[in-house]
Amino acid sequence: MSRKDPNAPRQNRSGYTFFFAEQRAKLKSTEPDKNREISKMIGDLWNRLPEDKKSPYQERGLQDKERYKREMREYRERIRFNGEQADGANLPQTCLQLGRNDNITKDDVCNTA
């Protein structure tokens, strides 16, 4: 399992997650101890919400998706040109060529020099 680069852009949010956050803030103040019930209520609200009421949230989700794509493009370019590693260090990386039946772990394959 790989670690997430702390410099990577934050994942985009869907329209539902914008709606969820807004509704949760409202409902949490009235029902502070009912997290599971609040989540179910918000899901039901979303499912019953007419499309014209969902569209502002979905539009925000699309805008956030575009933000994420733009930031990922910039992030990949920065990595490619600067050789940044996950921890922000600029280290060259060397890798071995492997045959099909080599019993070598991933840690043996790529090491930063």
DRENDO-1510 file (C-alpha; in Angstrom, 1 decimal, always signed):
<recs>
REC; n; res; u; v; w
REC; 1; MET; +0.0; +0.0; +0.0 .
REC; 2; SER; +1.4; +3.3; -1.0 .
REC; 3; ARG; +1.4; +6.5; +1.2 .
REC; 4; LYS; -0.5; +9.5; -0.1 .
REC; 5; ASP; +1.7; +12.4; -1.1 .
REC; 6; PRO; +0.8; +15.3; +1.3 .
REC; 7; ASN; +1.6; +17.7; -1.6 .
REC; 8; ALA; -0.9; +16.0; -3.9 .
REC; 9; PRO; -4.2; +17.9; -4.6 .
REC; 10; ARG; -7.2; +17.1; -2.5 .
REC; 11; GLN; -9.6; +14.7; -4.2 .
REC; 12; ASN; -12.7; +16.3; -5.8 .
REC; 13; ARG; -16.1; +16.3; -4.1 .
REC; 14; SER; -19.3; +15.3; -5.7 .
REC; 15; GLY; -22.6; +17.3; -5.7 .
REC; 16; TYR; -23.9; +14.9; -3.0 .
REC; 17; THR; -20.9; +15.6; -0.7 .
REC; 18; PHE; -21.6; +19.3; -0.9 .
REC; 19; PHE; -25.2; +18.7; -0.1 .
REC; 20; PHE; -24.3; +16.2; +2.7 .
REC; 21; ALA; -21.9; +18.7; +4.4 .
REC; 22; GLU; -24.5; +21.5; +4.3 .
REC; 23; GLN; -27.3; +19.3; +5.6 .
REC; 24; ARG; -25.1; +17.7; +8.3 .
REC; 25; ALA; -24.2; +21.1; +9.7 .
REC; 26; LYS; -27.9; +21.9; +10.1 .
REC; 27; LEU; -29.0; +18.6; +11.5 .
REC; 28; LYS; -25.9; +18.1; +13.8 .
REC; 29; SER; -27.0; +21.0; +15.9 .
REC; 30; THR; -30.4; +19.6; +16.5 .
REC; 31; GLU; -29.4; +15.9; +16.9 .
REC; 32; PRO; -25.8; +15.8; +18.1 .
REC; 33; ASP; -25.7; +12.2; +19.2 .
REC; 34; LYS; -27.4; +10.6; +16.1 .
REC; 35; ASN; -24.6; +10.4; +13.5 .
REC; 36; ARG; -25.9; +7.2; +11.7 .
REC; 37; GLU; -29.5; +8.5; +11.7 .
REC; 38; ILE; -28.4; +11.8; +10.3 .
REC; 39; SER; -26.5; +10.1; +7.5 .
REC; 40; LYS; -29.6; +8.1; +6.6 .
REC; 41; MET; -31.8; +11.1; +6.7 .
REC; 42; ILE; -29.5; +13.1; +4.4 .
REC; 43; GLY; -29.4; +10.2; +2.0 .
REC; 44; ASP; -33.2; +10.0; +1.9 .
REC; 45; LEU; -33.4; +13.8; +1.5 .
REC; 46; TRP; -31.0; +13.6; -1.5 .
REC; 47; ASN; -32.9; +10.8; -3.1 .
REC; 48; ARG; -36.2; +12.7; -2.8 .
REC; 49; LEU; -34.8; +16.0; -3.9 .
REC; 50; PRO; -36.0; +17.1; -7.3 .
REC; 51; GLU; -33.4; +17.5; -10.1 .
REC; 52; ASP; -33.8; +21.3; -10.2 .
REC; 53; LYS; -32.9; +21.4; -6.5 .
REC; 54; LYS; -29.9; +19.0; -7.0 .
REC; 55; SER; -28.5; +21.0; -9.9 .
REC; 56; PRO; -26.7; +23.7; -7.8 .
REC; 57; TYR; -24.9; +21.0; -5.8 .
REC; 58; GLN; -24.1; +19.0; -8.9 .
REC; 59; GLU; -22.7; +22.2; -10.6 .
REC; 60; ARG; -20.5; +22.8; -7.6 .
REC; 61; GLY; -19.3; +19.2; -7.9 .
REC; 62; LEU; -18.5; +19.7; -11.6 .
REC; 63; GLN; -16.5; +22.9; -10.7 .
REC; 64; ASP; -14.6; +21.0; -8.1 .
REC; 65; LYS; -13.9; +18.2; -10.5 .
REC; 66; GLU; -12.4; +20.7; -12.9 .
REC; 67; ARG; -10.3; +22.2; -10.1 .
REC; 68; TYR; -9.0; +18.7; -9.3 .
REC; 69; LYS; -8.1; +18.0; -12.9 .
REC; 70; ARG; -6.3; +21.3; -13.2 .
REC; 71; GLU; -4.4; +20.8; -9.9 .
REC; 72; MET; -3.5; +17.2; -10.8 .
REC; 73; ARG; -2.2; +18.4; -14.2 .
REC; 74; GLU; +0.0; +21.0; -12.5 .
REC; 75; TYR; +1.1; +18.5; -9.8 .
REC; 76; ARG; +2.1; +15.9; -12.4 .
REC; 77; GLU; +4.1; +18.5; -14.3 .
REC; 78; ARG; +5.8; +19.6; -11.2 .
REC; 79; ILE; +6.7; +16.0; -10.4 .
REC; 80; ARG; +7.9; +15.3; -13.9 .
REC; 81; PHE; +10.0; +18.4; -14.3 .
REC; 82; ASN; +11.4; +18.7; -10.8 .
REC; 83; GLY; +11.7; +15.0; -9.9 .
REC; 84; GLU; +9.9; +15.6; -6.6 .
REC; 85; GLN; +9.3; +12.6; -4.4 .
REC; 86; ALA; +6.4; +12.1; -2.0 .
REC; 87; ASP; +8.3; +13.8; +0.8 .
REC; 88; GLY; +9.2; +16.8; -1.3 .
REC; 89; ALA; +12.9; +15.8; -1.7 .
REC; 90; ASN; +14.5; +16.0; -5.1 .
REC; 91; LEU; +16.1; +12.6; -5.3 .
REC; 92; PRO; +17.1; +10.6; -8.4 .
REC; 93; GLN; +15.5; +7.1; -8.5 .
REC; 94; THR; +17.2; +4.0; -9.9 .
REC; 95; CYS; +15.3; +0.8; -10.7 .
REC; 96; LEU; +16.4; -2.7; -11.7 .
REC; 97; GLN; +15.2; -4.5; -14.8 .
REC; 98; LEU; +13.3; -7.7; -13.8 .
REC; 99; GLY; +12.7; -10.9; -15.6 .
REC; 100; ARG; +9.3; -12.8; -15.3 .
REC; 101; ASN; +10.4; -15.3; -12.6 .
REC; 102; ASP; +12.6; -13.1; -10.4 .
REC; 103; ASN; +11.8; -13.4; -6.7 .
REC; 104; ILE; +12.4; -9.8; -5.9 .
REC; 105; THR; +10.2; -7.6; -3.9 .
REC; 106; LYS; +9.2; -4.1; -4.9 .
REC; 107; ASP; +11.5; -2.7; -2.2 .
REC; 108; ASP; +14.4; -4.5; -3.9 .
REC; 109; VAL; +13.5; -3.0; -7.3 .
REC; 110; CYS; +13.4; +0.7; -6.8 .
REC; 111; ASN; +15.7; +2.5; -4.5 .
REC; 112; THR; +16.4; +6.2; -4.3 .
REC; 113; ALA; +20.1; +7.0; -4.6 .
</recs>
